[in-house]
């Protein structure tokens, strides 16, 4: 097989596989996005608080 035929076969197989995918509904996608945004915000807040405490602690230790 030449390169063109292999490339075409690859894209045909990709298309077949994409038809098998169970895509989420719009409502599921919105819900999942909301969860990701909320968890990201919580983690950012947590890491920020830990960073503040550690920087204060280290500034006292190395003073």
LINSULLIN-V343923 format. One line per field, one symbol per residue. psi: psi as a letter, one per 30 degrees, with the letter a starting at -180 (. if undefined). A space follows every 10 residues. Layout:
psi=???
This chain:
psi=kleeeeeeee eeeeeeefff kjklleeeee eeeeeeeeee eeeeeeeeee eeeeeeeeee eg.
